Amino acid sequence: MKRVIALFTLLALSACSKLTMSNYDQLKAGMSYRDVVEILGNADRCEDLVANRECIWGNKDGRHIQVNFVAGAAVYFNQSSL
């Protein structure tokens, strides 16, 4: 019974994923991090560099959306396996 519940939970969570092409297509240059979070949810990982912030939603080596921000505004978008 526990396996059935665990499987159902995993399927439900994957169905609710915000890593979709439809959400990726909503991203626009100039959006703030907060704007992007409204579409994709919280990032799985962000790395702050000198004037650049790179955030990844998903798994960098698999299905993901990457957004780079400069001075708080989105300037670069990338996706894989959506």
C-alpha positions as CSV (number, residue, x, y, z in Angstrom):
1,M,0.0,0.0,0.0
2,K,2.9,2.4,0.8
3,R,4.3,1.8,-2.6
4,V,1.0,2.7,-4.3
5,I,0.8,5.9,-2.3
6,A,4.4,6.8,-3.1
7,L,3.9,6.1,-6.8
8,F,0.7,8.2,-6.8
9,T,2.5,11.1,-5.1
10,L,5.4,11.0,-7.6
11,L,3.0,11.0,-10.5
12,A,1.0,13.9,-9.1
13,L,4.1,16.0,-8.5
14,S,5.5,15.4,-12.0
15,A,2.1,16.3,-13.5
16,C,2.3,19.6,-11.6
17,S,5.8,20.5,-12.9
18,K,6.2,24.0,-14.0
19,L,9.1,22.9,-16.3
20,T,7.0,23.1,-19.5
21,M,7.6,24.7,-22.9
22,S,4.5,26.8,-22.3
23,N,6.0,28.3,-19.2
24,Y,9.4,28.7,-20.9
25,D,7.7,30.7,-23.7
26,Q,6.3,33.1,-21.1
27,L,9.8,34.3,-20.1
28,K,10.8,37.6,-21.5
29,A,13.9,39.7,-21.4
30,G,13.8,42.3,-18.7
31,M,11.8,40.2,-16.2
32,S,12.8,40.4,-12.6
33,Y,13.7,37.2,-10.6
34,R,10.4,37.6,-8.8
35,D,8.5,37.7,-12.2
36,V,10.2,34.5,-13.2
37,V,9.5,32.8,-9.9
38,E,5.8,33.6,-10.4
39,I,5.9,31.5,-13.6
40,L,8.4,28.7,-12.6
41,G,8.3,28.6,-8.8
42,N,11.4,28.8,-6.7
43,A,14.7,28.0,-8.5
44,D,16.5,24.8,-7.6
45,R,19.8,26.5,-7.7
46,C,21.2,30.0,-8.1
47,E,24.8,31.1,-8.4
48,D,25.7,34.8,-8.0
49,L,28.8,35.9,-10.0
50,V,30.2,39.5,-10.3
51,A,27.3,41.1,-12.1
52,N,25.4,38.0,-13.2
53,R,23.0,35.6,-11.4
54,E,22.4,32.2,-13.0
55,C,19.4,30.3,-11.8
56,I,18.4,26.8,-12.7
57,W,15.0,25.2,-12.4
58,G,15.3,21.4,-12.6
59,N,18.4,19.4,-13.1
60,K,21.3,21.1,-15.0
61,D,22.3,17.8,-16.5
62,G,18.8,16.9,-17.6
63,R,15.4,18.6,-17.9
64,H,15.8,22.2,-16.9
65,I,15.3,25.9,-17.5
66,Q,18.2,28.3,-17.0
67,V,17.8,32.0,-16.7
68,N,20.6,34.5,-16.3
69,F,20.0,37.9,-14.8
70,V,22.2,41.0,-15.1
71,A,21.5,43.9,-12.8
72,G,18.3,42.1,-11.7
73,A,16.8,41.7,-15.2
74,A,16.6,38.5,-17.2
75,V,18.8,38.6,-20.2
76,Y,19.4,34.9,-21.3
77,F,17.1,31.9,-21.3
78,N,18.0,28.3,-22.0
79,Q,16.0,25.0,-21.8
80,S,16.7,21.3,-22.2
81,S,14.4,18.4,-22.6
82,L,11.1,20.2,-22.2
